[in-house]
């Protein structure tokens, strides 16, 4: 199975595009632990308080 190419059907999917954009937006925040650098384990750095406020506001709008 060739994992280096994206299925052309996915390129037209709005869900795929949204997930890809979200993944690329947080890619620079991922920090690999030195011990686990070869395995890819690590943690996601916080984007700060503004991100948490945005998440809370979005969840309140969906609930309310």
mmCIF file of the N, C-alpha and C atoms, coordinates in Angstrom:
data_MODEL
# 
_entry.id   MODEL 
# 
loop_
_atom_site.group_PDB 
_atom_site.id 
_atom_site.type_symbol 
_atom_site.label_atom_id 
_atom_site.label_alt_id 
_atom_site.label_comp_id 
_atom_site.label_asym_id 
_atom_site.label_entity_id 
_atom_site.label_seq_id 
_atom_site.pdbx_PDB_ins_code 
_atom_site.Cartn_x 
_atom_site.Cartn_y 
_atom_site.Cartn_z 
_atom_site.occupancy 
_atom_site.B_iso_or_equiv 
_atom_site.pdbx_formal_charge 
_atom_site.auth_seq_id 
_atom_site.auth_comp_id 
_atom_site.auth_asym_id 
_atom_site.auth_atom_id 
_atom_site.pdbx_PDB_model_num 
ATOM 1   N N  . UNK A 1 1  ? 0.846   -1.185 0.000  1.00 0.00 ? 1  UNK A N  1 
ATOM 2   C CA . UNK A 1 1  ? 0.000   0.000  0.000  1.00 0.00 ? 1  UNK A CA 1 
ATOM 3   C C  . UNK A 1 1  ? 0.890   1.247  0.000  1.00 0.00 ? 1  UNK A C  1 
ATOM 4   N N  . UNK A 1 2  ? 0.650   2.123  -0.942 1.00 0.00 ? 2  UNK A N  1 
ATOM 5   C CA . UNK A 1 2  ? 1.440   3.353  -1.051 1.00 0.00 ? 2  UNK A CA 1 
ATOM 6   C C  . UNK A 1 2  ? 0.828   4.423  -0.142 1.00 0.00 ? 2  UNK A C  1 
ATOM 7   N N  . UNK A 1 3  ? 1.539   4.805  0.909  1.00 0.00 ? 3  UNK A N  1 
ATOM 8   C CA . UNK A 1 3  ? 1.025   5.790  1.863  1.00 0.00 ? 3  UNK A CA 1 
ATOM 9   C C  . UNK A 1 3  ? 1.551   7.195  1.594  1.00 0.00 ? 3  UNK A C  1 
ATOM 10  N N  . UNK A 1 4  ? 2.288   7.370  0.515  1.00 0.00 ? 4  UNK A N  1 
ATOM 11  C CA . UNK A 1 4  ? 2.866   8.684  0.234  1.00 0.00 ? 4  UNK A CA 1 
ATOM 12  C C  . UNK A 1 4  ? 1.968   9.549  -0.631 1.00 0.00 ? 4  UNK A C  1 
ATOM 13  N N  . UNK A 1 5  ? 0.901   8.979  -1.177 1.00 0.00 ? 5  UNK A N  1 
ATOM 14  C CA . UNK A 1 5  ? -0.005  9.756  -2.014 1.00 0.00 ? 5  UNK A CA 1 
ATOM 15  C C  . UNK A 1 5  ? -1.377  9.816  -1.366 1.00 0.00 ? 5  UNK A C  1 
ATOM 16  N N  . UNK A 1 6  ? -2.103  10.868 -1.646 1.00 0.00 ? 6  UNK A N  1 
ATOM 17  C CA . UNK A 1 6  ? -3.445  11.067 -1.108 1.00 0.00 ? 6  UNK A CA 1 
ATOM 18  C C  . UNK A 1 6  ? -4.449  10.632 -2.157 1.00 0.00 ? 6  UNK A C  1 
ATOM 19  N N  . UNK A 1 7  ? -5.408  9.849  -1.731 1.00 0.00 ? 7  UNK A N  1 
ATOM 20  C CA . UNK A 1 7  ? -6.470  9.385  -2.622 1.00 0.00 ? 7  UNK A CA 1 
ATOM 21  C C  . UNK A 1 7  ? -7.190  10.609 -3.200 1.00 0.00 ? 7  UNK A C  1 
ATOM 22  N N  . UNK A 1 8  ? -7.315  10.713 -4.510 1.00 0.00 ? 8  UNK A N  1 
ATOM 23  C CA . UNK A 1 8  ? -7.960  11.880 -5.134 1.00 0.00 ? 8  UNK A CA 1 
ATOM 24  C C  . UNK A 1 8  ? -9.385  12.130 -4.645 1.00 0.00 ? 8  UNK A C  1 
ATOM 25  N N  . UNK A 1 9  ? -10.076 11.060 -4.222 1.00 0.00 ? 9  UNK A N  1 
ATOM 26  C CA . UNK A 1 9  ? -11.440 11.225 -3.694 1.00 0.00 ? 9  UNK A CA 1 
ATOM 27  C C  . UNK A 1 9  ? -11.432 12.053 -2.409 1.00 0.00 ? 9  UNK A C  1 
ATOM 28  N N  . UNK A 1 10 ? -10.374 11.898 -1.628 1.00 0.00 ? 10 UNK A N  1 
ATOM 29  C CA . UNK A 1 10 ? -10.279 12.637 -0.362 1.00 0.00 ? 10 UNK A CA 1 
ATOM 30  C C  . UNK A 1 10 ? -10.047 14.128 -0.578 1.00 0.00 ? 10 UNK A C  1 
ATOM 31  N N  . UNK A 1 11 ? -9.360  14.467 -1.639 1.00 0.00 ? 11 UNK A N  1 
ATOM 32  C CA . UNK A 1 11 ? -9.026  15.866 -1.889 1.00 0.00 ? 11 UNK A CA 1 
ATOM 33  C C  . UNK A 1 11 ? -10.273 16.737 -2.044 1.00 0.00 ? 11 UNK A C  1 
ATOM 34  N N  . UNK A 1 12 ? -11.375 16.152 -2.462 1.00 0.00 ? 12 UNK A N  1 
ATOM 35  C CA . UNK A 1 12 ? -12.621 16.897 -2.627 1.00 0.00 ? 12 UNK A CA 1 
ATOM 36  C C  . UNK A 1 12 ? -13.499 16.869 -1.384 1.00 0.00 ? 12 UNK A C  1 
ATOM 37  N N  . UNK A 1 13 ? -13.090 16.125 -0.376 1.00 0.00 ? 13 UNK A N  1 
ATOM 38  C CA . UNK A 1 13 ? -13.883 15.996 0.842  1.00 0.00 ? 13 UNK A CA 1 
ATOM 39  C C  . UNK A 1 13 ? -13.651 17.190 1.767  1.00 0.00 ? 13 UNK A C  1 
ATOM 40  N N  . UNK A 1 14 ? -14.736 17.837 2.161  1.00 0.00 ? 14 UNK A N  1 
ATOM 41  C CA . UNK A 1 14 ? -14.610 18.990 3.062  1.00 0.00 ? 14 UNK A CA 1 
ATOM 42  C C  . UNK A 1 14 ? -14.105 18.556 4.437  1.00 0.00 ? 14 UNK A C  1 
ATOM 43  N N  . UNK A 1 15 ? -14.509 17.373 4.887  1.00 0.00 ? 15 UNK A N  1 
ATOM 44  C CA . UNK A 1 15 ? -14.031 16.866 6.179  1.00 0.00 ? 15 UNK A CA 1 
ATOM 45  C C  . UNK A 1 15 ? -12.525 16.626 6.136  1.00 0.00 ? 15 UNK A C  1 
ATOM 46  N N  . UNK A 1 16 ? -12.044 16.003 5.072  1.00 0.00 ? 16 UNK A N  1 
ATOM 47  C CA . UNK A 1 16 ? -10.613 15.768 4.920  1.00 0.00 ? 16 UNK A CA 1 
ATOM 48  C C  . UNK A 1 16 ? -9.843  17.082 4.917  1.00 0.00 ? 16 UNK A C  1 
ATOM 49  N N  . UNK A 1 17 ? -10.334 18.063 4.187  1.00 0.00 ? 17 UNK A N  1 
ATOM 50  C CA . UNK A 1 17 ? -9.662  19.357 4.111  1.00 0.00 ? 17 UNK A CA 1 
ATOM 51  C C  . UNK A 1 17 ? -9.622  20.040 5.475  1.00 0.00 ? 17 UNK A C  1 
ATOM 52  N N  . UNK A 1 18 ? -10.727 19.934 6.223  1.00 0.00 ? 18 UNK A N  1 
ATOM 53  C CA . UNK A 1 18 ? -10.773 20.539 7.558  1.00 0.00 ? 18 UNK A CA 1 
ATOM 54  C C  . UNK A 1 18 ? -9.789  19.852 8.509  1.00 0.00 ? 18 UNK A C  1 
ATOM 55  N N  . UNK A 1 19 ? -9.761  18.521 8.466  1.00 0.00 ? 19 UNK A N  1 
ATOM 56  C CA . UNK A 1 19 ? -8.848  17.779 9.331  1.00 0.00 ? 19 UNK A CA 1 
ATOM 57  C C  . UNK A 1 19 ? -7.386  18.024 8.962  1.00 0.00 ? 19 UNK A C  1 
ATOM 58  N N  . UNK A 1 20 ? -7.105  18.104 7.678  1.00 0.00 ? 20 UNK A N  1 
ATOM 59  C CA . UNK A 1 20 ? -5.736  18.368 7.228  1.00 0.00 ? 20 UNK A CA 1 
ATOM 60  C C  . UNK A 1 20 ? -5.282  19.759 7.673  1.00 0.00 ? 20 UNK A C  1 
ATOM 61  N N  . UNK A 1 21 ? -6.157  20.747 7.543  1.00 0.00 ? 21 UNK A N  1 
ATOM 62  C CA . UNK A 1 21 ? -5.813  22.109 7.962  1.00 0.00 ? 21 UNK A CA 1 
ATOM 63  C C  . UNK A 1 21 ? -5.556  22.166 9.463  1.00 0.00 ? 21 UNK A C  1 
ATOM 64  N N  . UNK A 1 22 ? -6.399  21.466 10.244 1.00 0.00 ? 22 UNK A N  1 
ATOM 65  C CA . UNK A 1 22 ? -6.222  21.456 11.694 1.00 0.00 ? 22 UNK A CA 1 
ATOM 66  C C  . UNK A 1 22 ? -4.916  20.761 12.078 1.00 0.00 ? 22 UNK A C  1 
ATOM 67  N N  . UNK A 1 23 ? -4.622  19.656 11.417 1.00 0.00 ? 23 UNK A N  1 
ATOM 68  C CA . UNK A 1 23 ? -3.377  18.932 11.691 1.00 0.00 ? 23 UNK A CA 1 
ATOM 69  C C  . UNK A 1 23 ? -2.144  19.749 11.364 1.00 0.00 ? 23 UNK A C  1 
ATOM 70  N N  . UNK A 1 24 ? -2.178  20.422 10.225 1.00 0.00 ? 24 UNK A N  1 
ATOM 71  C CA . UNK A 1 24 ? -1.033  21.249 9.832  1.00 0.00 ? 24 UNK A CA 1 
ATOM 72  C C  . UNK A 1 24 ? -0.881  22.466 10.742 1.00 0.00 ? 24 UNK A C  1 
ATOM 73  N N  . UNK A 1 25 ? -2.006  23.007 11.230 1.00 0.00 ? 25 UNK A N  1 
ATOM 74  C CA . UNK A 1 25 ? -1.954  24.178 12.110 1.00 0.00 ? 25 UNK A CA 1 
ATOM 75  C C  . UNK A 1 25 ? -1.298  23.857 13.444 1.00 0.00 ? 25 UNK A C  1 
ATOM 76  N N  . UNK A 1 26 ? -1.449  22.610 13.926 1.00 0.00 ? 26 UNK A N  1 
ATOM 77  C CA . UNK A 1 26 ? -0.880  22.280 15.235 1.00 0.00 ? 26 UNK A CA 1 
ATOM 78  C C  . UNK A 1 26 ? 0.438   21.521 15.124 1.00 0.00 ? 26 UNK A C  1 
ATOM 79  N N  . UNK A 1 27 ? 0.901   21.262 13.939 1.00 0.00 ? 27 UNK A N  1 
ATOM 80  C CA . UNK A 1 27 ? 2.122   20.488 13.743 1.00 0.00 ? 27 UNK A CA 1 
ATOM 81  C C  . UNK A 1 27 ? 3.335   21.126 14.425 1.00 0.00 ? 27 UNK A C  1 
ATOM 82  N N  . UNK A 1 28 ? 3.451   22.425 14.372 1.00 0.00 ? 28 UNK A N  1 
ATOM 83  C CA . UNK A 1 28 ? 4.613   23.092 14.975 1.00 0.00 ? 28 UNK A CA 1 
ATOM 84  C C  . UNK A 1 28 ? 4.560   23.092 16.497 1.00 0.00 ? 28 UNK A C  1 
ATOM 85  N N  . UNK A 1 29 ? 3.394   22.772 17.078 1.00 0.00 ? 29 UNK A N  1 
ATOM 86  C CA . UNK A 1 29 ? 3.266   22.741 18.534 1.00 0.00 ? 29 UNK A CA 1 
ATOM 87  C C  . UNK A 1 29 ? 3.654   21.395 19.126 1.00 0.00 ? 29 UNK A C  1 
ATOM 88  N N  . UNK A 1 30 ? 3.814   20.375 18.300 1.00 0.00 ? 30 UNK A N  1 
ATOM 89  C CA . UNK A 1 30 ? 4.181   19.059 18.812 1.00 0.00 ? 30 UNK A CA 1 
ATOM 90  C C  . UNK A 1 30 ? 5.661   19.045 19.155 1.00 0.00 ? 30 UNK A C  1 
ATOM 91  N N  . UNK A 1 31 ? 5.967   18.617 20.364 1.00 0.00 ? 31 UNK A N  1 
ATOM 92  C CA . UNK A 1 31 ? 7.365   18.551 20.806 1.00 0.00 ? 31 UNK A CA 1 
ATOM 93  C C  . UNK A 1 31 ? 7.687   17.124 21.209 1.00 0.00 ? 31 UNK A C  1 
ATOM 94  N N  . UNK A 1 32 ? 8.603   16.514 20.514 1.00 0.00 ? 32 UNK A N  1 
ATOM 95  C CA . UNK A 1 32 ? 9.018   15.149 20.837 1.00 0.00 ? 32 UNK A CA 1 
ATOM 96  C C  . UNK A 1 32 ? 9.940   15.161 22.040 1.00 0.00 ? 32 UNK A C  1 
ATOM 97  N N  . UNK A 1 33 ? 9.729   14.226 22.922 1.00 0.00 ? 33 UNK A N  1 
ATOM 98  C CA . UNK A 1 33 ? 10.626  14.078 24.061 1.00 0.00 ? 33 UNK A CA 1 
ATOM 99  C C  . UNK A 1 33 ? 11.934  13.489 23.548 1.00 0.00 ? 33 UNK A C  1 
ATOM 100 N N  . UNK A 1 34 ? 13.079  13.969 24.023 1.00 0.00 ? 34 UNK A N  1 
ATOM 101 C CA . UNK A 1 34 ? 14.369  13.456 23.540 1.00 0.00 ? 34 UNK A CA 1 
ATOM 102 C C  . UNK A 1 34 ? 14.495  11.942 23.660 1.00 0.00 ? 34 UNK A C  1 
ATOM 103 N N  . UNK A 1 35 ? 13.971  11.381 24.732 1.00 0.00 ? 35 UNK A N  1 
ATOM 104 C CA . UNK A 1 35 ? 14.075  9.943  24.941 1.00 0.00 ? 35 UNK A CA 1 
ATOM 105 C C  . UNK A 1 35 ? 13.263  9.183  23.894 1.00 0.00 ? 35 UNK A C  1 
ATOM 106 N N  . UNK A 1 36 ? 12.145  9.788  23.471 1.00 0.00 ? 36 UNK A N  1 
ATOM 107 C CA . UNK A 1 36 ? 11.241  9.115  22.548 1.00 0.00 ? 36 UNK A CA 1 
ATOM 108 C C  . UNK A 1 36 ? 11.345  9.646  21.116 1.00 0.00 ? 36 UNK A C  1 
ATOM 109 N N  . UNK A 1 37 ? 12.378  10.395 20.807 1.00 0.00 ? 37 UNK A N  1 
ATOM 110 C CA . UNK A 1 37 ? 12.493  11.026 19.494 1.00 0.00 ? 37 UNK A CA 1 
ATOM 111 C C  . UNK A 1 37 ? 12.371  10.021 18.350 1.00 0.00 ? 37 UNK A C  1 
ATOM 112 N N  . UNK A 1 38 ? 12.885  8.835  18.536 1.00 0.00 ? 38 UNK A N  1 
ATOM 113 C CA . UNK A 1 38 ? 12.839  7.837  17.468 1.00 0.00 ? 38 UNK A CA 1 
ATOM 114 C C  . UNK A 1 38 ? 11.457  7.220  17.316 1.00 0.00 ? 38 UNK A C  1 
ATOM 115 N N  . UNK A 1 39 ? 10.636  7.255  18.365 1.00 0.00 ? 39 UNK A N  1 
ATOM 116 C CA . UNK A 1 39 ? 9.316   6.624  18.305 1.00 0.00 ? 39 UNK A CA 1 
ATOM 117 C C  . UNK A 1 39 ? 8.213   7.629  17.987 1.00 0.00 ? 39 UNK A C  1 
ATOM 118 N N  . UNK A 1 40 ? 8.518   8.910  18.105 1.00 0.00 ? 40 UNK A N  1 
ATOM 119 C CA . UNK A 1 40 ? 7.511   9.920  17.816 1.00 0.00 ? 40 UNK A CA 1 
ATOM 120 C C  . UNK A 1 40 ? 6.632   10.261 19.000 1.00 0.00 ? 40 UNK A C  1 
ATOM 121 N N  . UNK A 1 41 ? 6.921   9.740  20.163 1.00 0.00 ? 41 UNK A N  1 
ATOM 122 C CA . UNK A 1 41 ? 6.141   10.085 21.348 1.00 0.00 ? 41 UNK A CA 1 
ATOM 123 C C  . UNK A 1 41 ? 6.570   11.453 21.849 1.00 0.00 ? 41 UNK A C  1 
ATOM 124 N N  . UNK A 1 42 ? 5.641   12.167 22.399 1.00 0.00 ? 42 UNK A N  1 
ATOM 125 C CA . UNK A 1 42 ? 5.945   13.490 22.915 1.00 0.00 ? 42 UNK A CA 1 
ATOM 126 C C  . UNK A 1 42 ? 4.689   14.118 23.475 1.00 0.00 ? 42 UNK A C  1 
ATOM 127 N N  . UNK A 1 43 ? 4.567   15.410 23.331 1.00 0.00 ? 43 UNK A N  1 
ATOM 128 C CA . UNK A 1 43 ? 3.396   16.103 23.840 1.00 0.00 ? 43 UNK A CA 1 
ATOM 129 C C  . UNK A 1 43 ? 3.082   17.291 22.954 1.00 0.00 ? 43 UNK A C  1 
ATOM 130 N N  . UNK A 1 44 ? 1.890   17.806 23.101 1.00 0.00 ? 44 UNK A N  1 
ATOM 131 C CA . UNK A 1 44 ? 1.451   18.962 22.338 1.00 0.00 ? 44 UNK A CA 1 
ATOM 132 C C  . UNK A 1 44 ? 1.544   20.186 23.236 1.00 0.00 ? 44 UNK A C  1 
ATOM 133 N N  . UNK A 1 45 ? 2.330   21.158 22.822 1.00 0.00 ? 45 UNK A N  1 
ATOM 134 C CA . UNK A 1 45 ? 2.476   22.389 23.594 1.00 0.00 ? 45 UNK A CA 1 
ATOM 135 C C  . UNK A 1 45 ? 1.172   23.175 23.567 1.00 0.00 ? 45 UNK A C  1 
ATOM 136 N N  . UNK A 1 46 ? 0.866   23.828 24.641 1.00 0.00 ? 46 UNK A N  1 
ATOM 137 C CA . UNK A 1 46 ? -0.339  24.642 24.712 1.00 0.00 ? 46 UNK A CA 1 
ATOM 138 C C  . UNK A 1 46 ? -0.203  25.862 23.816 1.00 0.00 ? 46 UNK A C  1 
ATOM 139 N N  . UNK A 1 47 ? -1.301  26.226 23.182 1.00 0.00 ? 47 UNK A N  1 
ATOM 140 C CA . UNK A 1 47 ? -1.306  27.428 22.356 1.00 0.00 ? 47 UNK A CA 1 
ATOM 141 C C  . UNK A 1 47 ? -1.623  28.647 23.217 1.00 0.00 ? 47 UNK A C  1 
ATOM 142 N N  . UNK A 1 48 ? -1.960  28.409 24.476 1.00 0.00 ? 48 UNK A N  1 
ATOM 143 C CA . UNK A 1 48 ? -2.191  29.510 25.399 1.00 0.00 ? 48 UNK A CA 1 
ATOM 144 C C  . UNK A 1 48 ? -3.641  29.650 25.818 1.00 0.00 ? 48 UNK A C  1 
ATOM 145 N N  . UNK A 1 49 ? -3.897  30.659 26.593 1.00 0.00 ? 49 UNK A N  1 
ATOM 146 C CA . UNK A 1 49 ? -5.214  30.907 27.168 1.00 0.00 ? 49 UNK A CA 1 
ATOM 147 C C  . UNK A 1 49 ? -6.254  31.222 26.088 1.00 0.00 ? 49 UNK A C  1 
ATOM 148 N N  . UNK A 1 50 ? -5.848  31.924 25.051 1.00 0.00 ? 50 UNK A N  1 
ATOM 149 C CA . UNK A 1 50 ? -6.794  32.280 23.994 1.00 0.00 ? 50 UNK A CA 1 
ATOM 150 C C  . UNK A 1 50 ? -7.396  31.047 23.339 1.00 0.00 ? 50 UNK A C  1 
ATOM 151 N N  . UNK A 1 51 ? -6.599  30.018 23.151 1.00 0.00 ? 51 UNK A N  1 
ATOM 152 C CA . UNK A 1 51 ? -7.118  28.784 22.565 1.00 0.00 ? 51 UNK A CA 1 
ATOM 153 C C  . UNK A 1 51 ? -8.158  28.158 23.485 1.00 0.00 ? 51 UNK A C  1 
ATOM 154 N N  . UNK A 1 52 ? -7.873  28.135 24.781 1.00 0.00 ? 52 UNK A N  1 
ATOM 155 C CA . UNK A 1 52 ? -8.821  27.558 25.733 1.00 0.00 ? 52 UNK A CA 1 
ATOM 156 C C  . UNK A 1 52 ? -10.130 28.358 25.781 1.00 0.00 ? 52 UNK A C  1 
ATOM 157 N N  . UNK A 1 53 ? -10.035 29.666 25.717 1.00 0.00 ? 53 UNK A N  1 
ATOM 158 C CA . UNK A 1 53 ? -11.236 30.505 25.694 1.00 0.00 ? 53 UNK A CA 1 
ATOM 159 C C  . UNK A 1 53 ? -12.075 30.220 24.451 1.00 0.00 ? 53 UNK A C  1 
ATOM 160 N N  . UNK A 1 54 ? -11.417 30.058 23.329 1.00 0.00 ? 54 UNK A N  1 
ATOM 161 C CA . UNK A 1 54 ? -12.113 29.786 22.069 1.00 0.00 ? 54 UNK A CA 1 
ATOM 162 C C  . UNK A 1 54 ? -12.826 28.438 22.139 1.00 0.00 ? 54 UNK A C  1 
ATOM 163 N N  . UNK A 1 55 ? -12.164 27.433 22.674 1.00 0.00 ? 55 UNK A N  1 
ATOM 164 C CA . UNK A 1 55 ? -12.761 26.100 22.809 1.00 0.00 ? 55 UNK A CA 1 
ATOM 165 C C  . UNK A 1 55 ? -13.969 26.153 23.739 1.00 0.00 ? 55 UNK A C  1 
ATOM 166 N N  . UNK A 1 56 ? -13.832 26.849 24.857 1.00 0.00 ? 56 UNK A N  1 
ATOM 167 C CA . UNK A 1 56 ? -14.924 26.958 25.811 1.00 0.00 ? 56 UNK A CA 1 
ATOM 168 C C  . UNK A 1 56 ? -16.115 27.689 25.197 1.00 0.00 ? 56 UNK A C  1 
ATOM 169 N N  . UNK A 1 57 ? -15.856 28.754 24.467 1.00 0.00 ? 57 UNK A N  1 
ATOM 170 C CA . UNK A 1 57 ? -16.934 29.519 23.838 1.00 0.00 ? 57 UNK A CA 1 
ATOM 171 C C  . UNK A 1 57 ? -17.664 28.672 22.786 1.00 0.00 ? 57 UNK A C  1 
ATOM 172 N N  . UNK A 1 58 ? -16.897 27.918 22.001 1.00 0.00 ? 58 UNK A N  1 
ATOM 173 C CA . UNK A 1 58 ? -17.493 27.051 20.979 1.00 0.00 ? 58 UNK A CA 1 
ATOM 174 C C  . UNK A 1 58 ? -18.351 25.970 21.611 1.00 0.00 ? 58 UNK A C  1 
ATOM 175 N N  . UNK A 1 59 ? -17.876 25.372 22.678 1.00 0.00 ? 59 UNK A N  1 
ATOM 176 C CA . UNK A 1 59 ? -18.643 24.295 23.344 1.00 0.00 ? 59 UNK A CA 1 
ATOM 177 C C  . UNK A 1 59 ? -19.905 24.842 23.990 1.00 0.00 ? 59 UNK A C  1 
ATOM 178 N N  . UNK A 1 60 ? -19.840 26.072 24.513 1.00 0.00 ? 60 UNK A N  1 
ATOM 179 C CA . UNK A 1 60 ? -21.021 26.679 25.121 1.00 0.00 ? 60 UNK A CA 1 
ATOM 180 C C  . UNK A 1 60 ? -22.062 27.014 24.053 1.00 0.00 ? 60 UNK A C  1 
ATOM 181 N N  . UNK A 1 61 ? -21.615 27.430 22.884 1.00 0.00 ? 61 UNK A N  1 
ATOM 182 C CA . UNK A 1 61 ? -22.543 27.742 21.801 1.00 0.00 ? 61 UNK A CA 1 
ATOM 183 C C  . UNK A 1 61 ? -23.246 26.496 21.303 1.00 0.00 ? 61 UNK A C  1 
ATOM 184 N N  . UNK A 1 62 ? -22.523 25.381 21.233 1.00 0.00 ? 62 UNK A N  1 
ATOM 185 C CA . UNK A 1 62 ? -23.116 24.125 20.780 1.00 0.00 ? 62 UNK A CA 1 
ATOM 186 C C  . UNK A 1 62 ? -24.113 23.602 21.798 1.00 0.00 ? 62 UNK A C  1 
ATOM 187 N N  . UNK A 1 63 ? -23.833 23.802 23.091 1.00 0.00 ? 63 UNK A N  1 
ATOM 188 C CA . UNK A 1 63 ? -24.705 23.304 24.154 1.00 0.00 ? 63 UNK A CA 1 
ATOM 189 C C  . UNK A 1 63 ? -25.930 24.194 24.345 1.00 0.00 ? 63 UNK A C  1 
ATOM 190 N N  . UNK A 1 64 ? -25.782 25.462 24.035 1.00 0.00 ? 64 UNK A N  1 
ATOM 191 C CA . UNK A 1 64 ? -26.810 26.416 24.387 1.00 0.00 ? 64 UNK A CA 1 
ATOM 192 C C  . UNK A 1 64 ? -27.763 26.730 23.329 1.00 0.00 ? 64 UNK A C  1 
# 
